[in-house]
């Protein structure tokens, strides 16, 4: 389950993420949901304002610094890994 908290401190982030508008650059296609119960796997994200509730804390970074490049899609069926999974742990 991917419950994501966006931090503004790189030191407290688990992962540096770049959000792209170019689907060809993406490692992961992400679909955002409005309910924590609908978040599943690495690609269906629920964005939380609670740092304590999050399963991952991300820092939005430039493409050159990012460990993961994501592209937001408009349907859950389109979400998923597009390149080899780069993470050592689940989001």
C-alpha positions as CSV (number, residue, x, y, z in Angstrom):
1,X,0.0,0.0,0.0
2,X,1.5,3.3,-1.0
3,X,0.5,6.1,1.4
4,X,2.7,8.9,0.4
5,X,3.8,12.0,2.3
6,X,5.6,14.8,0.4
7,X,8.3,16.3,2.5
8,X,10.2,19.5,1.9
9,X,13.3,18.2,3.6
10,X,15.5,15.9,1.6
11,X,17.0,14.6,4.9
12,X,13.7,13.1,6.0
13,X,12.7,11.6,2.7
14,X,12.9,7.9,1.9
15,X,13.1,8.7,-1.8
16,X,13.8,11.5,-4.3
17,X,11.0,11.5,-6.9
18,X,10.7,13.4,-10.1
19,X,7.2,13.9,-11.6
20,X,7.4,14.0,-15.4
21,X,4.8,15.0,-18.1
22,X,6.7,12.8,-20.6
23,X,5.4,9.2,-20.2
24,X,8.5,7.9,-22.0
25,X,10.8,9.0,-19.2
26,X,8.8,7.4,-16.4
27,X,9.8,4.4,-14.3
28,X,6.4,4.1,-12.7
29,X,2.9,5.1,-13.8
30,X,1.0,6.3,-10.8
31,X,-2.7,6.7,-10.2
32,X,-3.7,8.9,-7.2
33,X,-6.8,7.9,-5.1
34,X,-8.8,9.9,-2.6
35,X,-9.2,7.1,0.0
36,X,-6.4,5.3,1.9
37,X,-8.3,2.1,1.5
38,X,-8.0,2.2,-2.3
39,X,-4.2,2.5,-2.2
40,X,-2.6,-0.7,-3.4
41,X,0.9,-1.8,-4.4
42,X,3.5,0.7,-5.6
43,X,1.4,2.4,-8.2
44,X,-1.9,3.3,-6.6
45,X,-1.0,6.2,-4.3
46,X,-2.9,7.9,-1.5
47,X,-1.3,11.3,-0.7
48,X,-1.5,12.0,3.0
49,X,-0.8,15.2,5.0
50,X,0.2,13.0,8.0
51,X,3.9,12.2,8.2
52,X,3.2,9.5,10.8
53,X,0.5,7.7,8.6
54,X,2.7,7.5,5.5
55,X,4.4,4.4,4.3
56,X,6.9,6.5,2.3
57,X,8.1,10.1,2.5
58,X,9.1,11.6,-0.9
59,X,11.0,14.7,-1.8
60,X,10.2,16.1,-5.3
61,X,13.5,16.7,-7.1
62,X,15.0,17.5,-10.4
63,X,15.2,14.7,-12.9
64,X,19.0,14.4,-12.6
65,X,18.7,13.8,-8.8
66,X,15.7,11.5,-8.8
67,X,15.9,7.8,-7.7
68,X,12.4,7.3,-9.3
69,X,10.6,9.1,-12.1
70,X,6.8,9.0,-12.0
71,X,4.0,9.9,-14.5
72,X,0.5,10.3,-13.2
73,X,-2.2,8.5,-15.2
74,X,-6.0,8.9,-15.4
75,X,-7.0,5.3,-14.7
76,X,-5.9,2.6,-12.2
77,X,-5.6,0.1,-15.0
78,X,-2.8,2.2,-16.6
79,X,-0.8,2.3,-13.4
80,X,2.3,0.1,-12.8
81,X,6.0,-0.3,-13.4
82,X,7.2,0.7,-16.9
83,X,10.9,0.0,-16.4
84,X,12.6,-2.5,-14.1
85,X,11.6,-2.0,-10.5
86,X,14.2,0.3,-9.0
87,X,13.3,0.2,-5.4
88,X,14.6,-2.1,-2.7
89,X,11.4,-1.9,-0.7
90,X,7.7,-1.2,-1.4
91,X,6.4,2.3,-1.3
